[in-house]
């Protein structure tokens, strides 16, 4: 598995950030480091540090596609079950199957589907 650099959005939570770090990835957490910052600040931080943003906030889709905001990669979790354990299960499957393909991509992940945007 390739070690990736992630920025975990505040809404995605510290449990996901800790799990990714325990998997050996380089992880920064909005929740733990800069709670309350704007979406623009979040995506700028991710781009500046070449981190893949993991978020549950669909507003980032608008920023990337409509506003053409530059990014280093975005994983948008669109889950029916928002519990941390479910987020981790979905990310585990995503990383197992698509680890090398994630940088620079916009990915929408649900419990049963992965879509590259």
N, C-alpha and C positions, 0 to 999 in steps of 0.2 A: 504494500500500500504506500502511495506517495504521501508525504507529509504536506499538508496544506495550511495556509494562513486564513483564519476566519475572523470575522467580526460578528458576534452574536448580538442581535438587536435586543433592546430592553424587553419588548413584548414576548420574545422567545424564551428568555429567562436564564438565570445563572446555572440551573441544573444541566441544561444543554451545554453551556460553556464548559462546565467542569467535566462532563463526560467526554467532550471533544479533546480537551487537554489531557485527560487520562488515556486517550487513544494515541497520544503523541503529537497531536497537531499544535500549531502555534495559534493561540486563541486570545482575542481581546473581547471584553464584555461591556456593552453599553450600560447594562444594569449595574455592574460593579464599579465601572470607571467614570462614567459621565451620565448618570440618569437624568432624564428630562431634556436632553438635547433634541434639536429639530431633526426632521428627516433629511434635510439638506446637509446638516452637519454630520449625520450618520453616514450618508453615502459618500460625502467628501472624505471622511476619515478612512472608510474602507478603500477608496480609490488611492488616496495618498499613501497608505501603508500596504497596498497591493493585497488586500484581504477580500475573501469571498464573504459577502453579507448573507447571514441567515436571519430571516424575518418571518413573521406572520402577518405583516402589514402590507396589504395589497396596494397601498399608495405608491410603493416602490415600483410597481409595474407601470404606473402612469409616469413616474419620473424617468424611467428607462426608455419607454416606448414613445410616449407623447412628447416629453420634454427633451428627449435624447441625451439624458444625463450619462456621462461616462461612468463606467464601473469596472471592477476587477472580477465580477461574477456576483450573481444574486441567486440564492435559493429561497424561494417563497413557499412556505409551508401552508397549504390550504387544507386544514384537517378538521374533520367532524369532532374528533376527540383531542382537545387541547392539553391534556395532561402531559407532563414532562416525559413520562415513560413512553407515551405514544410518539412524541416528537423524536425521541432517541431511537425508537424502533424504525421509524421512517428514514431517519438519517443514516442509521446503520446499513439498511438495505441500499440506500442511494450511494453511499460511499463504497460499499462492496462491489456494486455493479459499474459505477461511473466515475470513480475517484479521479482518474487522469483527465476526464473530459470536462470537469467542473470549472476550472479557471476561465474567466472571460464569458461564461455562458449565463443566460437567464433561465433558471429551472423552476418549474412549478411541480411540487411534490404533494401528492395526496396519499392516503393510506393504500390505494391500489393502482396508482398511475404516476408516471414520471413524464413530464413534457418539457422538452428543450425549446426555448422561445425564440 
